[in-house]
Amino acid sequence: MKTKCGCFYSPLRIHTSVLHNLKKTNCELKNKFLKILKRTLITVGILFALAFITNEIVYRMSIPDKFESANWSGKWNSSEYKLVGGKVLTSISTPIIENSEFKSPTLLYYNIWSLYKPGQIKVVEMNGTFGRENFGGIAN
């Protein structure tokens, strides 16, 4: 037979009430565990969402005026440290000439969960070269 909570109990007449109470207790523990697990997962999800929203707000508020007109943005991650990364913002002069070197001031933003300088910015000079593969051509 089944109880209200869906657990089965023995049809034996010996100690049926005791057995039913044990099964009921197991069902209550199972339901309580599932309720705690559900609340924990919802809380963790909300915390992750808040962290990403907060990171975006801090990033947008920390952009200096000279980078407001930047024409290139992206993300960066440290190759040595797993939890160090962030966003990149720079102005690359146009027109871009193939295989010519360029320099541009670049803003590095560290994510708020970075182990190094969380939520801070650093302005660096970026040097680079655009090759044929950057223009949609075929690399030799």
C-alpha positions in Angstrom: 0.0 0.0 0.0 1.0 3.6 -0.5 0.9 6.4 2.0 0.0 10.0 1.3 3.6 10.9 0.6 4.0 8.1 -1.9 6.1 5.8 0.2 5.3 2.1 0.4 4.8 0.3 3.6 4.4 -3.4 4.4 0.9 -4.9 4.5 2.0 -7.0 7.5 -0.1 -6.5 10.6 2.8 -6.7 12.9 4.0 -3.2 13.9 2.4 -1.7 10.8 2.0 1.7 12.6 5.7 1.7 13.6 6.8 0.8 10.1 4.5 3.5 8.7 5.9 6.1 11.0 9.5 5.1 10.0 8.6 5.4 6.3 6.8 8.6 7.0 9.9 9.9 8.7 12.1 8.9 5.7 9.7 10.6 3.4 9.8 13.8 5.5 13.6 13.7 5.6 13.7 13.2 1.8 11.3 16.0 1.2 13.2 18.3 3.6 16.5 17.5 1.8 15.0 18.2 -1.6 13.5 21.5 -0.3 17.0 22.5 1.1 18.7 21.5 -2.2 16.2 23.5 -4.2 16.6 26.6 -2.1 20.4 26.2 -2.2 20.5 26.0 -6.0 18.1 29.0 -6.4 20.3 31.0 -4.0 23.5 30.1 -5.8 21.9 31.0 -9.2 20.8 34.4 -7.8 24.3 35.0 -6.4 25.9 34.2 -9.8 23.4 36.5 -11.6 24.1 39.3 -9.1 27.9 38.9 -9.5 27.6 39.2 -13.3 25.3 42.2 -13.1 27.5 43.9 -10.5 30.6 43.2 -12.6 29.0 44.9 -15.6 27.9 47.9 -13.6 31.4 48.4 -12.0 33.0 48.0 -15.5 30.7 50.6 -17.1 31.2 53.1 -14.3 35.0 52.7 -14.3 35.5 53.6 -18.0 37.4 56.9 -18.2 36.2 59.6 -20.5 39.0 59.2 -23.0 37.9 55.6 -23.6 34.2 56.5 -24.2 34.8 56.6 -28.0 36.8 53.3 -28.1 36.1 51.2 -31.2 37.2 47.8 -30.1 36.4 45.7 -27.0 36.9 42.2 -25.9 37.7 39.8 -23.1 41.0 38.6 -21.8 42.1 35.8 -19.5 45.5 35.1 -17.9 47.2 32.0 -19.3 49.0 31.5 -16.0 46.2 32.1 -13.4 42.7 30.7 -14.0 40.7 33.2 -12.0 42.4 36.3 -13.4 40.7 37.9 -16.4 38.5 40.8 -17.5 37.6 43.1 -20.3 39.7 45.1 -22.8 38.7 48.4 -24.4 40.9 50.2 -26.9 40.8 52.6 -29.9 42.5 51.3 -33.0 43.2 53.9 -35.6 41.5 53.5 -38.9 42.2 52.7 -41.7 44.0 49.5 -40.6 46.8 48.7 -43.0 47.7 45.1 -43.4 51.0 44.0 -41.8 51.7 47.4 -40.3 52.4 47.8 -36.6 50.0 49.9 -34.6 50.0 51.3 -31.0 47.0 52.3 -29.0 46.2 53.1 -25.4 44.2 50.2 -23.9 42.1 49.9 -20.8 42.3 46.5 -19.0 39.5 45.9 -16.6 39.8 43.1 -14.0 36.6 41.2 -13.2 35.3 41.6 -9.6 36.0 37.9 -9.0 39.6 38.1 -10.2 42.2 37.1 -7.6 44.4 40.1 -8.7 43.1 43.7 -8.6 39.3 42.8 -8.5 37.1 45.5 -10.1 40.1 47.7 -11.0 41.3 49.1 -14.3 44.8 49.5 -15.7 45.7 51.6 -18.8 48.5 50.1 -20.9 50.0 50.7 -24.3 49.0 47.9 -26.8 51.3 47.1 -29.7 50.1 44.8 -32.5 50.0 43.9 -36.2 47.1 42.8 -38.3 48.0 40.1 -40.7 46.2 38.7 -43.7 44.2 36.3 -41.5 42.8 39.3 -39.6 41.3 40.7 -42.8 39.4 37.5 -43.9 42.1 36.5 -46.4 43.9 33.1 -46.5 47.1 32.7 -44.5 50.0 31.2 -46.3 
